[in-house]
Amino acid sequence: MAEQLKNVYTEEYIKNLSIKIKENYNNFDSDSFINSIFNLTWETLELKMRMRHIAITLNEYLPLAYKKQLEILKPVTKDFSGFEAMFFQDFVEVYGLDDFENSMDALEVFTIDSSSEFAIRQFILKYEDKTMKQMKLWAKSLNEHIRRLASEGCRPRLPWAVALPRFKANPSKVFEIIELLKNDPSKYVQKSVANNLNDISKDNEDIVIEFLYKNLGKTKNLDWICKHAARTLLKNGNKRVLELFGYKKSSHIEILDFVLDKDVKLSEDLNFSFRLSSLEALGNVRVEYMIYYKKSNNTHNKKIFMISQGEMKIKEKAFTKKQSFKDMTTRKHYKGLHYISIVLNGEEKIKKEFNLI
């Protein structure tokens, strides 16, 4: 993904950035700034390193005190948004760790049109209590972007970010934020709360299950948060969570006509189909399939995929699916024997083999 995203920093983008800075700082050397950005190393840099390079170059061409630098950058950020504008937050992460108050003020401003979820984590690591106190204040903000930062920034396992090992071990301070935000009306904030809970469930499943028991059935929005938060627990076949969401018995269901390709070529698709059949209504069913991927050492690694979930008032339902075996940056495929199984309400029901050639 970064191979494509890094190209957002075009010459036009950087030129526009220099123009906006010049409007707020007359002594800014735009031409030299642009040349310094696109130096001999630029093409070798991936996305996050390009962000860091822009932040470092900004500091070089704004030879002022940190607080004055922020006064120039704050109005500039209004013309830049999205993930690509995160070099402003990266600037704070690199140069503002020793100036807590001004950095908190800047990250609050910068997050509105972008997100300060990565930069805030260095402050949590250095000033845990002070930063979490600030995030409690943010959780009460009128702005949904600032409220969302309060949750997203303290996720123990935020993707693409440095982990928060103390919160992985003990998420009690994170739950103080979650309790403030669990009834938030914004879907943007709700999604962050659910993702935060899902992160926590990977290290502290009992605490999250307790949260689910206490909050499921209270409101429509809380139900959505609980269901989204429980996705890893459901994928892992946690019986308590499956039953909590009504995925109980499946013994009345038969799997018929399970057909799949016996041989699959690398970079092509595995095609498979099957039917669910019952003498009574199928009921509340979570239908998944599990692939046993062959590894380089000839062992197998399991990965589960969702097909369908919910109430089925019919007695029979057919499914036709396909699974790609094209190599990705996150998964390399190895030729040889693989397996696929059908999983109903967390229980593997039938398993077959196929060969990747």
JOJORA-V695696 format. One record per residue. N is the residue number from 1. RES is the residue in one small letter. PHI is phi in whole degrees, -180 to 180 (NA if undefined). PSI is psi in degrees with one decimal (none if undefined). OMEGA is omega in whole degrees, -180 to 180 (none if undefined). Layout:
n,res,phi,psi,omega
N,RES,PHI,PSI,OMEGA
N,RES,PHI,PSI,OMEGA
This chain:
n,res,phi,psi,omega
1,m,NA,-43.7,-178
2,a,-61,-29.8,180
3,e,-59,-34.2,180
4,q,-88,-43.9,-175
5,l,-65,-32.9,-176
6,k,-62,-22.6,-177
7,n,-79,2.8,177
8,v,-66,-24.8,-178
9,y,-85,75.4,179
10,t,-80,170.7,177
11,e,-61,-36.3,178
12,e,-65,-40.5,180
13,y,-62,-49.9,-177
14,i,-67,-35.8,177
15,k,-64,-41.9,178
16,n,-64,-39.6,177
17,l,-61,-45.0,-178
18,s,-66,-35.3,179
19,i,-64,-44.8,-179
20,k,-66,-37.4,178
21,i,-67,-41.4,180
22,k,-59,-34.4,179
23,e,-64,-25.8,-177
24,n,-107,-6.9,-179
25,y,-151,99.3,-172
26,n,-61,-28.3,-176
27,n,-84,6.3,-178
28,f,-69,127.0,-179
29,d,-90,87.4,-173
30,s,-60,-47.0,-176
31,d,-63,-45.3,-180
32,s,-67,-36.1,177
33,f,-61,-47.9,-179
34,i,-63,-43.9,179
35,n,-63,-36.4,180
36,s,-71,-32.6,176
37,i,-65,-52.1,-176
38,f,-91,59.2,-180
39,n,-86,-169.9,-175
40,l,-68,-21.1,-178
41,t,-91,-12.3,-171
42,w,-53,-47.3,-176
43,e,-65,-21.3,-179
44,t,-86,-9.4,-174
45,l,-89,137.4,174
46,e,-87,-177.2,-170
47,l,-53,-57.7,-174
48,k,-68,-32.1,177
49,m,-72,-29.4,175
50,r,-69,-40.2,175
51,m,-59,-46.9,-179
52,r,-64,-40.1,180
53,h,-62,-41.3,178
54,i,-64,-42.8,-180
55,a,-62,-44.7,-180
56,i,-65,-39.3,180
57,t,-69,-36.3,175
58,l,-58,-44.8,180
59,n,-62,-37.8,-180
60,e,-65,-38.1,-175
61,y,-98,6.1,171
62,l,-121,72.8,-174
63,p,-76,65.9,-176
64,l,-133,172.4,174
65,a,-64,150.7,-176
66,y,-53,-46.0,-179
67,k,-61,-40.7,179
68,k,-68,-37.2,176
69,q,-59,-43.8,-180
70,l,-65,-37.1,179
71,e,-62,-30.8,177
72,i,-78,-42.6,-173
73,l,-75,-31.8,-177
74,k,-56,-51.8,178
75,p,-67,-27.9,179
76,v,-64,-37.5,-175
77,t,-63,-19.7,-179
78,k,-64,-19.4,-179
79,d,-99,5.7,-179
80,f,-136,141.6,-175
81,s,-147,172.3,177
82,g,79,-174.2,-178
83,f,-61,-32.7,-175
84,e,-67,-18.4,180
85,a,-87,5.3,-176
86,m,-70,-4.6,175
87,f,-67,-21.7,174
88,f,-65,-45.4,177
89,q,-67,-35.6,179
90,d,-64,-34.3,176
91,f,-59,-44.0,179
92,v,-66,-42.1,-180
93,e,-61,-39.2,-176
94,v,-80,-42.9,-170
95,y,-109,-4.0,-173
96,g,-115,7.4,-176
97,l,-64,-23.0,180
98,d,-97,7.2,178
99,d,-132,78.6,-171
100,f,-59,-51.2,-173
101,e,-63,-49.6,-179
102,n,-67,-32.9,179
103,s,-70,-40.2,178
104,m,-62,-41.8,179
105,d,-62,-41.7,-179
106,a,-68,-45.1,-179
107,l,-63,-33.3,177
108,e,-64,-42.1,178
109,v,-69,-46.0,-174
110,f,-67,-28.4,-174
111,t,-73,-19.7,-174
112,i,-65,-40.9,179
113,d,-102,-3.6,180
114,s,-140,-125.1,172
115,s,-163,135.1,179
116,s,-101,20.0,-173
117,e,-63,-30.3,180
118,f,-81,-48.0,-175
119,a,-64,-36.0,-176
120,i,-63,-22.9,-174
121,r,-68,-32.1,176
122,q,-66,-31.7,177
123,f,-75,-34.2,174
124,i,-62,-43.0,-179
125,l,-65,-34.5,-177
126,k,-91,-38.1,-178
127,y,-130,66.7,-171
128,e,-56,-53.8,-175
129,d,-66,-45.5,-179
130,k,-63,-42.1,-177
131,t,-70,-41.8,179
132,m,-67,-31.5,174
133,k,-64,-41.7,177
134,q,-64,-39.7,-178
135,m,-69,-28.1,173
136,k,-65,-37.5,176
137,l,-67,-42.5,178
138,w,-62,-34.1,-180
139,a,-63,-16.9,180
140,k,-105,8.1,-179
141,s,-66,154.8,175
142,l,-77,-15.8,-177
143,n,-95,124.3,-176
144,e,-65,-29.1,179
145,h,-67,-37.8,178
146,i,-73,-40.5,177
147,r,-63,-40.8,180
148,r,-63,-37.0,177
149,l,-59,-37.3,-180
150,a,-58,-36.9,179
151,s,-86,-49.7,-173
152,e,-64,-36.7,-176
153,g,-68,-23.4,-178
154,c,-107,13.8,174
155,r,-60,127.1,-177
156,p,-61,-30.5,-175
157,r,-126,39.7,-178
158,l,-55,122.6,-180
159,p,-58,145.0,178
160,w,71,2.7,-175
161,a,-120,163.6,174
162,v,-66,138.1,-180
163,a,-73,162.5,176
164,l,-115,85.8,-172
165,p,-59,-34.6,179
166,r,-66,-35.4,179
167,f,-78,-26.8,173
168,k,-67,-37.7,180
169,a,-77,-39.6,-178
170,n,-144,99.8,-175
171,p,-88,19.9,-175
172,s,-59,-39.7,179
173,k,-69,-31.1,177
174,v,-68,-38.8,180
175,f,-66,-25.9,175
176,e,-64,-36.3,176
177,i,-72,-44.2,-179
178,i,-60,-40.8,179
179,e,-63,-33.4,178
180,l,-72,-25.2,-172
181,l,-112,-5.4,-172
182,k,-66,-20.2,178
183,n,-107,19.2,-179
184,d,-64,137.0,-179
185,p,-75,-16.0,-176
186,s,-83,126.9,177
187,k,-63,-32.9,177
188,y,-59,-43.3,178
189,v,-74,-41.7,180
190,q,-57,-42.2,-179
191,k,-63,-39.6,179
192,s,-66,-42.2,178
193,v,-60,-44.7,180
194,a,-64,-42.2,179
195,n,-65,-36.4,177
196,n,-63,-47.0,178
197,l,-62,-39.4,178
198,n,-63,-40.7,174
199,d,-56,-50.1,-176
200,i,-61,-35.4,-177
201,s,-63,-22.2,-178
202,k,-75,-18.7,179
203,d,-120,-24.1,-175
204,n,-140,66.3,-172
205,e,-64,-34.3,-177
206,d,-63,-37.5,-180
207,i,-66,-40.9,180
208,v,-70,-39.8,177
209,i,-61,-39.5,176
210,e,-62,-41.6,176
211,f,-61,-43.4,-180
212,l,-62,-45.1,180
213,y,-61,-37.2,-177
214,k,-78,-27.5,-169
215,n,-113,-20.2,-180
216,l,-67,133.0,178
217,g,93,0.8,-179
218,k,-81,-53.5,179
219,t,-144,164.5,179
220,k,-63,-42.7,-179
221,n,-67,-40.4,178
222,l,-67,-35.2,176
223,d,-62,-41.0,179
224,w,-64,-44.8,179
225,i,-60,-46.2,-178
226,c,-62,-43.8,-179
227,k,-66,-42.8,180
228,h,-69,-35.0,180
229,a,-69,-26.7,-174
230,a,-91,6.4,-170
231,r,-63,-38.2,178
232,t,-70,-40.7,178
233,l,-62,-39.5,177
234,l,-67,-43.3,178
235,k,-61,-37.1,-179
236,n,-78,-1.0,177
237,g,73,29.4,179
238,n,-63,116.3,-173
239,k,-63,-41.6,-179
240,r,-62,-41.6,-178
241,v,-74,-40.3,177
242,l,-58,-45.6,180
243,e,-67,-36.4,179
244,l,-60,-36.4,180
245,f,-93,11.3,173
246,g,86,10.2,179
247,y,-93,85.2,-173
248,k,-105,-102.7,-173
249,k,-75,148.2,171
250,s,-141,9.7,-177
251,s,-65,-20.5,-179
252,h,-83,-4.2,-175
253,i,-104,131.2,173
254,e,-102,147.0,173
255,i,-105,116.2,-176
256,l,-116,155.7,173
257,d,53,45.0,177
258,f,-78,105.9,-174
259,v,-123,136.9,178
260,l,-149,162.1,176
261,d,-64,133.5,178
262,k,-79,-31.4,178
263,d,-127,136.6,179
264,v,-129,131.8,178
265,k,-83,143.1,176
266,l,-55,135.3,-179
267,s,81,-0.2,177
268,e,-108,-171.3,-174
269,d,-107,143.9,166
270,l,-87,121.5,178
271,n,-101,134.3,177
272,f,-150,157.4,180
273,s,-151,158.1,178
274,f,-165,168.3,177
275,r,-124,144.3,168
276,l,-101,133.1,-177
277,s,-139,142.6,180
278,s,-152,154.7,176
279,l,-77,-17.8,177
280,e,-123,-179.5,178
281,a,-58,142.1,-179
282,l,-60,-35.1,176
283,g,85,-158.7,-179
284,n,-81,108.0,-171
285,v,-129,135.0,172
286,r,-108,112.6,-175
287,v,-107,121.8,180
288,e,-135,166.4,170
289,y,-131,149.3,-177
290,m,-121,128.4,176
291,i,-102,130.3,173
292,y,-96,96.7,-177
293,y,-79,131.2,175
294,k,-72,135.2,179
295,k,-100,172.4,-178
296,s,-63,-25.0,-179
297,n,-95,14.5,177
298,n,74,4.4,170
299,t,-86,179.3,-178
300,h,-125,144.1,178
301,n,-117,127.1,-176
302,k,-89,140.4,172
303,k,-140,132.4,-175
304,i,-105,145.2,-177
305,f,-131,140.8,179
306,m,-80,140.7,172
307,i,-112,-54.3,-176
308,s,-160,152.2,174
309,q,-151,147.6,179
310,g,133,-179.3,-177
311,e,-76,126.8,177
312,m,-119,107.6,-177
313,k,-85,-1.5,179
314,i,-91,166.2,-178
315,k,-95,-11.2,-177
316,e,-151,141.5,177
317,k,-150,136.1,-180
318,a,-105,147.5,179
319,f,-132,138.4,173
320,t,-129,123.4,-174
321,k,-135,168.1,172
322,k,-145,150.1,-180
323,q,-128,124.5,-178
324,s,-74,139.9,173
325,f,-117,37.8,174
326,k,-87,131.0,179
327,d,-60,141.3,178
328,m,-129,170.9,178
329,t,-65,-27.2,-178
330,t,-95,-9.0,-179
331,r,-153,126.2,174
332,k,-108,134.4,-178
333,h,-97,146.8,-179
334,y,-122,135.6,-178
335,k,-65,148.4,178
336,g,129,-164.3,-172
337,l,-76,128.1,174
338,h,-124,170.5,179
339,y,-136,155.1,173
340,i,-136,139.2,177
341,s,-131,155.0,175
342,i,-101,131.6,-175
343,v,-117,125.1,177
344,l,-117,122.7,180
345,n,49,45.0,175
346,g,83,0.7,-176
347,e,-116,126.1,176
348,e,-69,126.4,-174
349,k,-106,-37.0,-176
350,i,-152,142.2,-174
351,k,-137,135.6,179
352,k,-136,159.8,-180
353,e,-107,156.9,173
354,f,-150,164.0,-174
355,n,-117,128.2,175
356,l,-93,122.3,-173
357,i,-119,none,none
